[in-house]
């Protein structure tokens, strides 16, 4: 696919890296020539230096022949205008735009579409990250919580711990500890390696276990792998930007929320907008401030500023002063590697959280959801099965007859309103939504080909 990406920031650069791996032709546009040269030395891409919304720049980038335009610059207005120009002058078939401002997002239905800006899909990284963090707070002890089937089904990553009934036991004994058959282990990582899922496979402390279950059974599944934790109730947020203030707004009715920001004007604006959140002006890594605000009784400290160093330092300070769980928003991949195994419990990558929502619209086949896992090495997808037993490699087949690539697991099947945790005798039917876990994303195209319908199918 011929794709133009506007904006070479963290989201644009990570997106280019992911799409190049999948054999797409990528052209990256940005005003920062130095940043483009850095990316070009690492990736097999074309680059164009210039303003993303200018007709001449878009023409130079190949907008006439592009299959898709993805506008992810830091300016909403630039992204909007670029999509408009690309549509009116070059008739680009598919246009995605990053929109950050709640002012635009709140009027999305009226502003975007046939009668407004010609944007096919709207992407809001801040909203994606806010929902991502909120789900982590909802399920204490989870490393990732990802939605499928409109949130009715979830994929959860967790580290087993002392007190979990299944710890030290093999997978064949799962049914002895679960009260129902609605829980499926989709993958286990030991170190950086995915290990085979066999009945004799033993779950150890330190493993990273991914399981799939309906939303109402998530807590039960977590309790099988580690001692159940008390719900998080006291939340402290460092950073009152788009993500921090949105998270506070979503939590303040059910939790005791405090938000710290160094900017006095932003603090006043947040205090006026939120009803129950305590707003503090100051430095989130200030030891005396944290102590005075009873950091030792805080369940979760979330550092969500736009500065990685501030997020890391404030989380380390909060953890050492007694915060139960600390989460840091980290944009630089190198920093994520550095803090792994440190006092910081969870490093949140906004690029990886966002990338799935973009990839959903790029992948071949009828793909409903994409979630990038383990820093882009693994992936979970929700794909729709079409055709019949004569035109499809999956429809009408028993699960044990489907030749999945190495490291791929079918974790769940959604059939209309019914959620099925499959076994070897499950038969795939037309229009089933299949949740596939890929331990190695290099096999993605094999999965896409597997679900493609024979040319005779109409």
SVG drawing of the C-alpha trace seen along z (x, -y; Angstrom):
<svg xmlns="http://www.w3.org/2000/svg" viewBox="-27 -32 48 64">
<polyline fill="none" stroke="black" stroke-width="0.4" points="0.0,0.0 1.2,-3.5 0.9,-5.6 1.8,-9.2 2.4,-10.1 2.3,-13.7 4.3,-14.4 7.5,-12.8 7.0,-13.1 6.8,-10.1 3.5,-8.8 4.4,-9.4 7.9,-7.9 6.6,-4.8 3.9,-4.4 6.3,-4.6 8.5,-2.0 5.6,0.4 4.2,0.0 7.6,0.3 8.0,3.7 4.8,4.8 6.1,4.0 4.2,0.7 5.6,-2.2 5.9,-5.0 6.5,-8.7 7.0,-10.8 6.5,-14.6 7.7,-17.1 9.1,-20.6 12.0,-19.2 14.6,-18.1 17.0,-16.8 14.4,-14.5 13.5,-13.2 17.2,-12.4 17.5,-10.5 14.5,-8.3 15.7,-7.8 19.0,-6.4 17.0,-3.7 14.0,-3.1 13.5,-2.4 11.2,-5.4 10.9,-8.5 10.9,-11.8 9.7,-15.3 10.6,-18.4 7.8,-21.0 4.5,-22.1 2.1,-19.2 -0.9,-21.1 0.7,-22.8 -0.6,-21.5 2.9,-21.6 4.3,-19.5 1.5,-17.0 2.0,-16.7 5.8,-16.2 4.9,-13.5 2.9,-11.6 -0.7,-12.4 -2.0,-11.7 -1.0,-8.0 -1.4,-7.5 -3.9,-4.9 -4.0,-6.6 -3.0,-9.8 -2.4,-9.7 -2.1,-13.2 -0.5,-13.0 1.2,-16.4 1.0,-18.2 -1.5,-20.7 -5.2,-19.8 -5.7,-22.6 -2.8,-21.4 -4.2,-17.9 -7.7,-19.1 -6.5,-21.3 -4.2,-18.6 -7.1,-16.1 -9.2,-18.7 -6.5,-19.6 -5.7,-15.9 -9.3,-15.2 -10.1,-18.2 -6.9,-18.3 -5.7,-14.7 -8.8,-12.6 -6.9,-10.5 -9.2,-7.5 -8.6,-7.2 -7.7,-9.9 -7.0,-9.6 -6.4,-12.6 -5.0,-13.0 -7.3,-15.4 -6.3,-16.4 -8.7,-19.2 -11.9,-18.3 -13.5,-21.2 -13.3,-19.4 -13.9,-15.9 -17.1,-17.0 -18.6,-18.0 -17.1,-15.1 -20.4,-14.0 -21.1,-17.4 -17.5,-18.4 -16.2,-15.3 -17.7,-13.4 -19.4,-14.1 -20.8,-17.5 -17.7,-18.6 -13.9,-17.9 -13.4,-14.8 -11.9,-12.7 -12.6,-8.9 -11.2,-8.1 -10.4,-10.4 -7.6,-9.5 -7.3,-10.9 -4.1,-9.6 -4.8,-11.5 -8.3,-9.8 -6.8,-6.4 -4.1,-6.7 -6.7,-8.0 -8.9,-5.0 -5.8,-2.7 -4.7,-4.1 -8.3,-4.0 -8.6,-0.3 -5.3,0.3 -6.7,-1.5 -9.9,0.5 -8.0,3.8 -5.3,3.6 -2.3,5.7 -2.9,5.8 0.0,4.8 -2.3,4.3 -6.1,4.4 -7.3,4.3 -10.9,4.3 -12.4,6.5 -16.1,6.9 -17.0,3.4 -15.4,4.0 -17.4,7.2 -14.3,9.3 -10.9,8.3 -7.3,9.4 -5.3,8.9 -1.6,9.2 -0.5,10.0 2.5,11.3 1.6,14.3 2.5,13.8 2.6,15.7 -0.9,16.6 -2.2,17.3 -3.8,20.8 -2.5,21.6 1.1,20.5 3.3,23.6 0.6,25.6 0.3,26.7 -2.2,25.3 -4.1,28.6 -5.3,27.8 -6.9,24.4 -10.4,25.8 -9.8,27.0 -9.5,23.4 -11.9,21.5 -15.6,21.7 -16.5,21.6 -15.0,22.3 -14.9,18.6 -11.1,18.0 -8.4,18.8 -4.7,18.4 -3.6,16.8 0.2,16.6 2.9,16.9 6.2,15.0 9.2,16.1 11.9,13.5 11.5,12.2 10.5,15.6 7.1,16.9 6.8,20.4 4.5,23.2 1.0,23.5 0.7,27.2 -1.3,28.9 2.0,29.7 3.3,26.0 3.8,24.8 3.0,21.1 5.9,19.6 6.3,16.4 7.8,13.7 6.1,15.0 4.0,12.5 0.6,14.2 -2.0,13.0 -5.5,14.3 -8.8,13.6 -12.1,13.5 -15.5,11.8 -15.5,8.5 -17.5,10.0 -14.9,12.8 -11.7,10.7 -11.3,10.4 -11.9,14.1 -9.2,14.9 -6.7,12.5 -7.4,14.0 -6.4,17.4 -2.9,16.0 -2.2,13.7 -3.8,12.8 -6.7,10.4 -5.8,6.8 -7.9,4.2 -9.5,1.8 -7.6,-1.5 -9.4,-4.4 -6.8,-7.1 -5.3,-8.4 -2.6,-11.1 -1.9,-12.4 1.2,-14.4 0.5,-16.6 -2.7,-18.5 -2.5,-18.4 -5.0,-16.7 -4.4,-13.2 -4.1,-14.1 -7.2,-16.3 -9.3,-13.8 -8.2,-10.9 -9.1,-13.0 -12.6,-13.8 -13.2,-10.1 -12.2,-9.0 -13.4,-11.7 -16.9,-10.3 -15.6,-7.0 -12.1,-7.8 -10.4,-10.4 -8.3,-12.2 -5.5,-14.7 -3.8,-16.4 -0.5,-18.3 0.7,-20.7 3.4,-23.4 1.4,-25.9 -0.9,-28.1 -3.1,-29.1 -3.7,-25.4 -4.4,-24.6 -7.1,-27.3 -8.7,-26.0 -8.8,-22.4 -10.2,-23.5 -13.0,-25.3 -13.8,-22.4 -13.7,-19.5 -16.0,-19.2 -14.4,-16.7 -10.7,-16.7 -8.2,-18.4 -5.9,-20.5 -2.4,-21.3 0.1,-23.7 3.7,-22.6 6.5,-20.2 5.3,-16.5 8.7,-15.3 8.9,-17.6 9.5,-15.3 7.9,-17.7 4.8,-18.3 4.3,-14.5 4.7,-13.8 2.3,-16.6 -0.3,-15.1 0.0,-11.7 1.7,-9.9 2.2,-6.8 -1.6,-6.3 -1.9,-6.7 -3.0,-3.7 -1.8,-4.9 0.6,-7.7 0.3,-8.4 3.0,-10.6 1.4,-11.9 3.4,-15.1 4.9,-15.6 8.4,-15.2 9.8,-11.7 12.5,-12.7 9.9,-14.4 7.6,-11.4 10.4,-9.0 11.8,-11.0 8.4,-11.8 7.4,-8.1 10.7,-7.0 10.2,-9.6 6.5,-8.6 7.4,-4.9 10.1,-5.4 7.8,-7.5 5.3,-4.6 2.9,-4.9 1.4,-1.4 1.6,-1.5 3.3,-4.0 2.8,-4.5 4.9,-6.7 4.0,-7.9 7.2,-7.3 7.5,-8.4 11.1,-7.3 11.5,-3.6 15.1,-3.7 13.8,-4.9 11.2,-2.1 14.1,0.4 16.0,-1.5 13.3,-1.5 12.2,2.1 12.7,3.9 13.1,0.6 10.7,-0.7 8.3,-1.9 5.5,0.6 4.2,-0.2 5.7,-2.3 2.9,-3.5 3.9,-4.1 1.5,-6.5 2.7,-5.4 2.0,-1.7 -1.3,-2.5 -2.3,-4.6 -0.8,-2.6 -3.4,0.2 -6.3,-2.3 -4.5,-3.4 -3.4,0.1 -7.1,1.3 -7.8,-0.9 -4.8,0.2 -4.7,4.0 -6.1,6.2 -9.2,8.2 -12.1,7.4 -10.2,6.4 -12.2,4.8 -9.5,4.3 -5.7,4.3 -3.7,4.0 0.1,3.7 1.8,5.7 5.2,6.0 6.5,2.8 5.3,3.9 6.8,7.4 3.4,9.1 -0.1,8.3 -3.7,9.2 -6.4,8.7 -10.1,9.1 -10.8,10.4 -14.2,11.3 -14.5,14.7 -16.3,14.5 -17.3,17.0 -18.3,20.7 -16.5,24.0 -15.8,23.9 -14.4,20.4 -12.7,19.9 -9.8,21.6 -11.5,21.2 -15.3,21.1 -16.8,24.5 -13.6,25.9 -13.0,27.3 -10.4,25.3 -7.9,28.2 -8.2,28.2 -7.1,24.5 -3.5,24.2 -2.4,21.3 1.2,19.9 3.7,20.6 3.0,18.6 -0.6,17.8 -3.5,18.6 -7.3,18.3 -8.3,16.9 -12.0,16.3 -14.9,16.4 -17.7,13.8 -20.8,15.0 -23.5,12.3 -24.1,11.7 -22.4,14.9 -18.8,15.1 -17.1,18.5 -13.9,19.6 -13.0,22.2 -11.7,25.7 -10.5,28.1 -14.1,29.0 -15.3,25.5 -16.5,24.8 -16.0,21.4 -19.2,19.9 -19.6,17.1 -19.4,13.6 -17.8,14.9 -15.4,12.4 -12.1,14.3 -9.6,12.9 -6.1,14.0 -3.0,13.6 0.2,13.3 3.3,14.0 5.5,12.9 4.0,10.1 6.2,11.3 3.5,13.9 0.7,11.3 0.5,11.6 0.1,15.4 -2.9,14.8 -4.4,12.3 -4.0,14.7 -5.6,17.5 -8.7,15.4 -8.9,14.2 -11.8,15.4 -11.4,17.3 -11.9,15.1 -15.1,16.9 -16.8,15.6 -19.0,12.6"/>
</svg>
